[in-house]
Amino acid sequence: MRAENASPRVCGVFYKATVQSILLFGSETWNLSPVSLKSLEGFHIWAAWRMAGKRPKKLQDGTWSYPNSTAVLDEVGLKTIAHYIGVRRQHIASYIVDKPIFQNCVDGVRKRGSSVRQFWWAQSMDLEEARAARIAGPAVVSDDEED
């Protein structure tokens, strides 16, 4: 889209509608390790640099100068991947918070000898906010909502 001289904001909207929707499909139930989240953030920042027409530059002393990631994300109208995953988790939490199966998962006892792992329901979710959203009724949740 940059080759067609589209503005960075238009590129950001297109990216969210196409690439990011596929990239984060099902992410509300992922158990992301810090390494995996860092990889996703790296791709996201790289894409934002491209949409903004900014690239890392190699300096004469052999070091690299990188564009300010926060400024670039703002320029293209994006937030961090962690933000978008958090919004998706909160959205799904409002549907599951009062279901009996959710409480069974949370209260479940791990069998002795099983490996230590984090389950998707143990990921960060604000259950009180989800309960309040559930009581308030259905609402359209935007990826751009502030936390």
C-alpha positions as CSV (number, residue, x, y, z in Angstrom):
1,M,0.0,0.0,0.0
2,R,2.9,2.3,0.6
3,A,3.8,1.8,-3.1
4,E,0.4,3.2,-3.9
5,N,1.2,6.3,-1.7
6,A,-1.4,5.4,0.9
7,S,-1.0,7.3,4.2
8,P,0.5,5.4,7.1
9,R,-2.9,5.5,8.9
10,V,-4.7,3.9,5.9
11,C,-2.0,1.2,5.9
12,G,-2.5,0.7,9.6
13,V,-6.3,0.2,9.1
14,F,-5.6,-2.2,6.3
15,Y,-3.1,-4.1,8.4
16,K,-5.5,-4.4,11.3
17,A,-8.3,-5.7,9.1
18,T,-6.3,-8.2,7.2
19,V,-2.9,-9.2,8.6
20,Q,-3.5,-8.7,12.3
21,S,-6.9,-10.4,12.2
22,I,-5.3,-13.5,10.8
23,L,-2.1,-13.2,13.0
24,L,-4.1,-13.0,16.2
25,F,-6.9,-15.5,15.4
26,G,-7.7,-17.4,18.5
27,S,-5.2,-15.5,20.6
28,E,-7.6,-15.1,23.5
29,T,-6.9,-18.7,24.4
30,W,-3.2,-18.8,23.7
31,N,-0.7,-19.5,26.4
32,L,2.0,-17.1,25.2
33,S,5.5,-17.3,26.6
34,P,7.5,-14.1,26.8
35,V,9.7,-15.3,23.9
36,S,6.6,-15.9,21.7
37,L,5.1,-12.5,22.6
38,K,8.4,-10.8,21.8
39,S,8.5,-12.4,18.4
40,L,4.9,-11.3,17.6
41,E,5.8,-7.7,18.9
42,G,8.9,-7.8,16.7
43,F,6.9,-8.6,13.6
44,H,4.3,-6.0,14.5
45,I,6.9,-3.2,15.0
46,W,8.7,-4.2,11.7
47,A,5.4,-4.0,9.8
48,A,4.7,-0.6,11.4
49,W,8.1,0.7,10.3
50,R,7.3,-0.4,6.8
51,M,3.9,1.2,6.8
52,A,5.4,4.5,8.1
53,G,8.2,4.4,5.5
54,K,10.9,4.2,8.3
55,R,13.6,1.7,8.4
56,P,16.6,1.0,10.7
57,K,19.8,2.7,9.4
58,K,23.3,1.5,9.7
59,L,25.5,4.2,11.1
60,Q,29.1,4.8,10.0
61,D,30.5,3.3,13.2
62,G,28.7,0.0,12.3
63,T,25.9,0.3,14.8
64,W,22.3,0.5,13.9
65,S,19.8,3.3,14.6
66,Y,16.2,2.2,14.9
67,P,13.1,4.4,14.6
68,N,11.2,5.1,17.9
69,S,8.7,2.2,18.0
70,T,6.1,4.1,20.1
71,A,6.1,7.1,17.7
72,V,5.9,4.8,14.7
73,L,2.9,2.8,16.2
74,D,1.2,6.1,16.9
75,E,1.9,7.4,13.4
76,V,0.2,4.3,11.8
77,G,-2.6,4.2,14.4
78,L,-1.6,0.9,16.1
79,K,-1.0,-0.2,19.6
80,T,1.1,-3.1,20.9
81,I,0.3,-6.7,20.2
82,A,0.0,-7.3,23.9
83,H,-2.7,-4.6,24.0
84,Y,-4.7,-6.3,21.2
85,I,-4.4,-9.7,22.9
86,G,-5.5,-8.3,26.2
87,V,-8.6,-6.7,24.6
88,R,-9.4,-10.1,23.0
89,R,-9.0,-11.9,26.3
90,Q,-11.2,-9.4,28.1
91,H,-13.9,-9.8,25.4
92,I,-14.0,-13.6,25.7
93,A,-13.8,-13.3,29.5
94,S,-17.1,-11.5,29.5
95,Y,-18.7,-14.6,27.9
96,I,-17.1,-17.3,30.0
97,V,-16.8,-15.7,33.5
98,D,-20.2,-17.0,34.7
99,K,-20.2,-20.3,33.0
100,P,-19.8,-23.4,35.3
101,I,-17.1,-24.9,33.1
102,F,-14.9,-21.9,33.6
103,Q,-15.0,-22.2,37.4
104,N,-14.2,-25.9,37.0
105,C,-11.1,-25.1,35.0
106,V,-10.0,-22.5,37.6
107,D,-10.6,-24.7,40.6
108,G,-9.3,-27.9,38.9
109,V,-6.7,-29.9,40.8
110,R,-3.6,-30.8,38.9
111,K,-2.7,-34.5,39.1
112,R,0.5,-35.3,40.9
113,G,3.4,-35.7,38.6
114,S,2.0,-33.6,35.8
115,S,4.2,-31.0,34.3
116,V,4.0,-27.4,35.4
117,R,2.3,-25.3,32.7
118,Q,0.1,-22.3,32.5
119,F,-3.4,-22.8,31.1
120,W,-5.2,-20.2,29.0
121,W,-7.7,-19.4,31.9
122,A,-4.7,-18.6,34.1
123,Q,-3.6,-15.8,31.7
124,S,-4.2,-12.2,32.7
125,M,-7.9,-11.3,32.5
126,D,-9.8,-8.9,34.7
127,L,-12.7,-11.1,35.8
128,E,-14.4,-8.3,37.7
129,E,-14.4,-6.2,34.6
130,A,-15.7,-9.2,32.6
131,R,-18.6,-9.7,35.1
132,A,-19.5,-6.0,34.9
133,A,-19.5,-6.2,31.1
134,R,-21.7,-9.3,31.3
135,I,-24.2,-7.6,33.5
136,A,-24.2,-4.4,31.4
137,G,-25.2,-6.5,28.4
138,P,-23.7,-7.1,24.9
139,A,-21.5,-4.3,23.7
140,V,-19.3,-4.0,20.7
141,V,-15.6,-4.2,21.8
142,S,-13.1,-2.3,19.7
143,D,-9.4,-3.3,19.6
144,D,-8.7,0.4,20.0
145,E,-10.4,0.7,23.5
146,E,-8.1,2.0,26.1
147,D,-7.4,-0.1,29.2
